[in-house]
Amino acid sequence: MSHAPEQADAPRAAGPAGAAAPGSAGPPPQARVWPGSPQPLGARHHTGPDGVPGTNFALWAGGAETVELCLFDEEGRETRCRLTELTHEIWHGFVPGVRPGRRYGYRVHGRWDPWTGARWNPAKLLLDPYARAVDGEFSLPPEVYGHVRDWPQQELADTVRDERDSAPHVPKSVVVDDRESWDDDRRPKTPWADSVLYELHVRGFTRRHPDVPEPLRGTYAGLAHPAALAHLTRLGVTAVELLPVHQFAHEDHLLRRGLRNYWGYNSIGYFAPHAAYAASGTRGQQVGEFKRMVQALHGAGIEVILDVVYNHTAEANESGPTLSLRGIDNRGYYRLADDPRRYTDYTGCGNTLHVVQPQTLRLLTDSLRYWVQEMGVDGFRFDLAAALARSMHDVDMLSPFLAVIAQDPVLRRVKLIAEPWDVGNGGYQVGAFPPLWTEWNDRYRDTVRDFWRGALPDVRDLGYRLSGSSDLYAWGGRRPYASVNFVTAHDGFTLRDLVSYERKHNEANGEHNRDGTDDNRSWNCGAEGETDDPEITALRRRQLRNLLTTLLLSTGVPMLVAGDEMGRTQGGNNNAYCQDDETSWVDWSLLDEPGWRALSELAARLLRLRREHPVLRRKAFFSGRKRGPEGLRDLAWFTPYGEEMTEADWFAPGATLGMYLHGRDIPQRDARGVPVTDESFLCLLHAGPGPGAFPLPGPPWARSYELLVDTSREDQAAAPGTRHPAGARLPLPARSVQLLRALP
């Protein structure tokens, strides 16, 4: 028996569940349904019995009493098909005549008892969790909520079922023709050690691009345009890491403020490309457009990595809308609290998917395999991955999700990147994920930021970060490329804002500047925000060159954020998740300004050096031991006085560090088994506010040195190529990086 309050006074905008649809004269018509098959889940168009074309529909809905498939014609009229076949909690049926492009949804009948976690409500049309495409916008009017939002007793509002029909107000699932051939696609298959990631937003990357035609700007087709590809190839990145492209919804609190979810970390369809990023206007055509984008990127030698949000959905907590999983089986898909009316929230977004449940685990792994096998992507970055690694409560590196990934013959072969934390107790897991996984390394981010703003007491931590973070990853056979090194990401300041602001300026988000982190580890170089002061402007640009050079010369996998290489700014907004405007879009006009163009050229030059020299992208950690007749170390550290570091030197206050990379001692072989050798390099990082001088070490390190990069200069063509003999005192300009080639 339900413990919910009596329903008699609840609003019923469309009458009781199952009554006539709005504007119709009677109950919706019923369609003929054949038994069909429980496999595969979702809607699959094919030729059925006796050669009759149609679509098989299959929906897992554990605990449901009845499932109705709802088909919609071009005018929005609804036809209901009661699915009577039930196999292992999967409701299924084959509907003759249903072709690609047809819109559909589900109504799932069952108990309404929020006190036990049961929230079935057949008045709410539900998206198919396996829908390959979604048609329509999420607007979140009251009818979309399974409960009565304006119930007089607000503390009990989520316990009162809303009987109004949501179908006129919600997007519909779309039957898709998924027979498009991939025979001519060639994956780049870039090794991890050679990878350079470029985090970008599909809409924001080309929305202002002058050479992309207006109808294509901000779309999958826009990213596939030759003008967009030309920048990526000229820069030298090997993979784009796309901010979420799964179908997502905008949160109610944003819509009420006239804003939208721009980043997309609010997924509701794990198989469907977000429809708003498609230039194609025809229903379901976003699938083909996405595939063609992937093919174009692959043709340019660039891999595609998706940022995926499998930790929570857009349905939020008990006060959120009923769009899909909540109405199919709330208790089966979500982690519920000790009070099952509430949700366990390890994500800070209201709910957490219950990945321990077999059907939830299957949903996620089926989704991952689909994007690899049928959509052509090359890997995934898992948002709040620690939430996926939880067993019952604690983070467990032997959890079902990680175990399934490790043995899956498809998924274990693609690139897997963890954001190794969530917001729950024990959720910070940097360095703890098992082999196969790489991780976003926020220890790298924080250390590099602190070094260049003068906040490190010594250089101990910097040494670890520059050399691959062996203190975090040198276990279980992991390699330096387990560390994804980054200084900035979508979340936080842009690189330019990192040297222009010390405080966040998020007023435009409508939350009174309370949102976003206060731990920015930034330095504004003497003025808050934009300034005309030439000395401050010059210092900021030098700091940008320092940060960029440090990142691209560090061992590990570097990640750049789109636009950072050309000085993109968000005006100090460090949480621009809801700014779908010029605040977030890449400003391509910056490349018309010589200073910002020079920054982009420096990034390309550094990436070219990295690509040409294996010593800059090692596949194994450094040993630091002396080897060979010369007694050279594969990695040597130098004090500001040109002497090798002692143990005591690591603890001494200082802001200067020399790093010698020995190219003739690289523990790796080529495909034929021949040892890999390279040139040797000396990198000098000086974060001090005043100039210095570094005595260049002599034999056996080198007899002379050739300057390759000097970040004290905006024009890199002015000084590189200069040679300095060993023993010479090389000037170290204040706050600068110098990279030198060691000449024997």
Stockholm file with secondary structure:
# STOCKHOLM 1.0

chainA/1-744         MSHAPEQADAPRAAGPAGAAAPGSAGPPPQARVWPGSPQPLGARHHTGPDGVPGTNFALWAGGAETVELCLFDEEGRETRCRLTELTHEIWHGFVPGVRPGRRYGYRVHGRWDPWTGARWNPAKLLLDPYARAVDGEFSLPPEVYGHVRDWPQQELADTVRDERDSAPHVPKSVVVDDRESWDDDRRPKTPWADSVLYELHVRGFTRRHPDVPEPLRGTYAGLAHPAALAHLTRLGVTAVELLPVHQFAHEDHLLRRGLRNYWGYNSIGYFAPHAAYAASGTRGQQVGEFKRMVQALHGAGIEVILDVVYNHTAEANESGPTLSLRGIDNRGYYRLADDPRRYTDYTGCGNTLHVVQPQTLRLLTDSLRYWVQEMGVDGFRFDLAAALARSMHDVDMLSPFLAVIAQDPVLRRVKLIAEPWDVGNGGYQVGAFPPLWTEWNDRYRDTVRDFWRGALPDVRDLGYRLSGSSDLYAWGGRRPYASVNFVTAHDGFTLRDLVSYERKHNEANGEHNRDGTDDNRSWNCGAEGETDDPEITALRRRQLRNLLTTLLLSTGVPMLVAGDEMGRTQGGNNNAYCQDDETSWVDWSLLDEPGWRALSELAARLLRLRREHPVLRRKAFFSGRKRGPEGLRDLAWFTPYGEEMTEADWFAPGATLGMYLHGRDIPQRDARGVPVTDESFLCLLHAGPGPGAFPLPGPPWARSYELLVDTSREDQAAAPGTRHPAGARLPLPARSVQLLRALP
#=GR chainA/1-744 SS CCCSCCSTTSCCTTCSTTSCCTTCSSSCCBCCCBCCCSCSSEEEEEECGGGCEEEEEEEECTTCSEEEEEEECTTCCEEEEEECEEETTEEEEEEETCCTTCEEEEEEECCEEGGGTEECCTTSCBCCTTCSEEESCCCCCGGGSSBCTTCSSGGGGGGSBCCSCCGGGSCEEECCCCCCCCTTCCCCCCCGGGCCEEEECHHHHHTTCTTSCGGGTTSHHHHTSHHHHHHHHHHTCSEEEESCCEEECCCHHHHHTTCCCSSCCCEEEEEEECGGGCSCCSTTTHHHHHHHHHHHHHHTTCEEEEEECCSCCTTCSTTSCCSSHHHHHHHHHBCBCSSTTSBCCSSSSSCCBCTTSHHHHHHHHHHHHHHHHTTCCCEEEETTHHHHTBSSSSBCTTCHHHHHHHHCTTGGGSEEEECCCCSSTTCCCTTCSCTTEEEEEHHHHHHHHHHHTTCCSSSHHHHHHHTTCHHHHCSTTCCGGGEEECSCCSSSCCHHHHTTCSSCCCGGGTSTTCSSCSCCCCCCTTSSSCCCCHHHHHHHHHHHHHHHHHHHHSSSEEEEETTGGGTCCCTTCSCGGGCCSTTTSCCGGGGGSHHHHHHHHHHHHHHHHHHHCGGGSCSSCCCCCEETTTTEESEEEECTTSCBCCHHHHHSCCSEEEEEECTTCCCCBCTTSCBCCCCEEEEEEECCSSCEEEECCCTTSCSEEEEEEETTCSCTTSSTTCEEETTCEEEECSSEEEEEEEEC
#=GC SS_cons         CCCSCCSTTSCCTTCSTTSCCTTCSSSCCBCCCBCCCSCSSEEEEEECGGGCEEEEEEEECTTCSEEEEEEECTTCCEEEEEECEEETTEEEEEEETCCTTCEEEEEEECCEEGGGTEECCTTSCBCCTTCSEEESCCCCCGGGSSBCTTCSSGGGGGGSBCCSCCGGGSCEEECCCCCCCCTTCCCCCCCGGGCCEEEECHHHHHTTCTTSCGGGTTSHHHHTSHHHHHHHHHHTCSEEEESCCEEECCCHHHHHTTCCCSSCCCEEEEEEECGGGCSCCSTTTHHHHHHHHHHHHHHTTCEEEEEECCSCCTTCSTTSCCSSHHHHHHHHHBCBCSSTTSBCCSSSSSCCBCTTSHHHHHHHHHHHHHHHHTTCCCEEEETTHHHHTBSSSSBCTTCHHHHHHHHCTTGGGSEEEECCCCSSTTCCCTTCSCTTEEEEEHHHHHHHHHHHTTCCSSSHHHHHHHTTCHHHHCSTTCCGGGEEECSCCSSSCCHHHHTTCSSCCCGGGTSTTCSSCSCCCCCCTTSSSCCCCHHHHHHHHHHHHHHHHHHHHSSSEEEEETTGGGTCCCTTCSCGGGCCSTTTSCCGGGGGSHHHHHHHHHHHHHHHHHHHCGGGSCSSCCCCCEETTTTEESEEEECTTSCBCCHHHHHSCCSEEEEEECTTCCCCBCTTSCBCCCCEEEEEEECCSSCEEEECCCTTSCSEEEEEEETTCSCTTSSTTCEEETTCEEEECSSEEEEEEEEC
//
